[in-house]
Amino acid sequence: MNVWQQLANGVIMGHAYALTAIGWTLLLGAARLVNFGHGQMYMLGAFIAWFAMRALGLPYYAAIPLSVLAGAALGAVMQRAMLRLTLQQNLVSLMIVTLGFGEIFEGVAGLAFGVKPQMIGSPLNAMNLQWGPVLLTVQDLTVVAATIVMFLVLRAVMAHGLVGSWVRMVAEDPLLTQLAGVNVARVYLGIFAFEGAAVAFAATLVAPRTPIITSMGFDEVIMTFVVVVLGGVGSVGGSYVAGLALGVFSAFFGALVAPAYTTAAAFLIMIPIMVLRPGGLASGGGLSR
Amino acid sequence: MMRPAMKLPLGVVLAVAGYWLPPLLGGSTLVYNTLVVTAIFAVMAYGQDIVLSDLGEVSLVHTAFFAAGAYATGILAADHGWNAWATLAAAGAAALVLALVLGLITLRTREFAFSLVTYAANVVCYTICYNWHVLGGSDGFVGIPPLDLSLPGLRLTALSNKDLWPYAYGLLLLVLYFVNRFRRSKLGHAALMVHMNPPLATMSGLDPHRVRLLVFLVSAPLTALGGWLYAYQRAYVGPDLFETYFLVLMLTAVVLVGRRLLVGPLIGTAILMLQKSYLSFGAYFDKIVLGAVLVAVLCLFPGGLAGLVQGRRRRPEAG
């Protein structure tokens, strides 16, 4: 086994997990919401970029912002539909609704994009770099760099910006925030638009590394759950570290034990943590950490 | 509201009349197919119904109970020649054991933590079934023999969906009777109290953790019974049983008509299966319809169809 190569793979995979999970981190930390359609939104983000390049002839760099905009719009539409349930804090119904949205997205993608696996033809993917025993692509490095920038920006906004303070207020007490004169509905809308945009952005960078297929939502994004839970719910820095650790774990588990069971192994780590520390999930306010 | 004295005879009349529904609807193969899968999926949905409506939790691992029933049946019938009575017991037992293990782990959590953990458990089960050759791997098990519930001196076999109808319908009636009894039982009342008012439940001397576990243990074999019959109906079990389609189907069936309404999940399943049989434009279209129905019900009329019909008259429970 080429240890250095596996380590590099793990670090890249870890950043990909963290980037894919960043929208969920804010969603769960701020709104106490989960989005079981997250995987399908990732899939849509990838396919919108693919479609923009294949059918509209756009270059990869133009397909990225297009997909991000579409993701933001999708997130906003979802939240608009769920607004009443969100303001009622009806978490049980909200969870089921996001599952329903995931089902819709998968059906629409199947009709629009077909059943065949596709490749997003990113030019960055063709640029190889050799560094000692380690082989990388520029795409891999872009994923790592973009993840670091995204996490630094989110952390700064959450800790210092006015928007960040609104989000933290909504996380603490939506009713009180409304009384304080903040438009809570608009904050929720913004959080969901960010979730949609962030997962689409992640998809445009991460998905070119492997073939994409419209049924991939279920598989592709389950690691997001593990990242968010391991990182401590809503903790921005924690999610980054958890993503990285999970990536390295997956790379070595895949190389040494069995790639097919990597997801199961990651979940088996997550379950005891969730069960033994349910208080850590219920308590909030960790957004700026 | 109907007077209770009227309810029982009416229920019996409807139950008997329901048996002749397929010939009344023309008796074509499509009618029998639709009604058999409606009965099977309704049975599956009643397991979820108990957890969602009475306990107030969203279990995302019920597809694994459905699959457990189907896999136990498929493996034992296809490879070991067990008859349908034996596989029936095995399907229930498999789901019960799985529910005990998963329930002990997951029921310490609540709400989204519970849903997340059960989702994780479901993915772990799927990964194991998909990769482990003992459970058929990605190919699953083919060649499940037709349903054979023969007793000494009595031949009870089912080769086609038409033959399966009496068994599917009988199973459905048994499950309806059971769910009805459950809601009137001590455990049913306890579940509702633990759901609606946990402090009161604790003060009344109930152990919420134990009640939640017991309800979970009751619900899993119900869903597995659907899996048992589905294995015979389809003559094949495989990892596709874990697909979110089944999960969204059972959740939609439960919320579509109205929660804690005995026939709710049955009518919900029937509506969805009628669409699939008679108004379908392919699998992707069905997915969109299913998802859209689920979203629309919960976002626009959370009381379900029954809530629409009843207008402003309030039901006792809002879930």
Interface residues (C-beta under 8 A of the other chain):
Chain A: L28 R32 L33 V34 F36 A81 M82 R84 L85 N90 L91 V92 S93 M95 I96 V97 L99 G100 F101 G102 E103 I104 F105 E106 G107 V108 G110 L111 F218 I222 F225 V226 V229 A258 A260 Y261 T263 A264 F267 L268 M270 I271 P272 M274 V275 P278 L281 A282
Chain B: L52 G56 E57 V58 L60 I105 T106 R108 T109 R110 E111 F112 A113 S115 L116 V117 Y119 A120 A121 V123 V124 T127 I128 Y130 N131 E243 T244 Y245 L247 V248 L251 T252 V255 G282 A283 Y284 F285 D286 K287 I288 V289 L290 G291 A292 V293 L294 V295 L298 C299 P302 G319
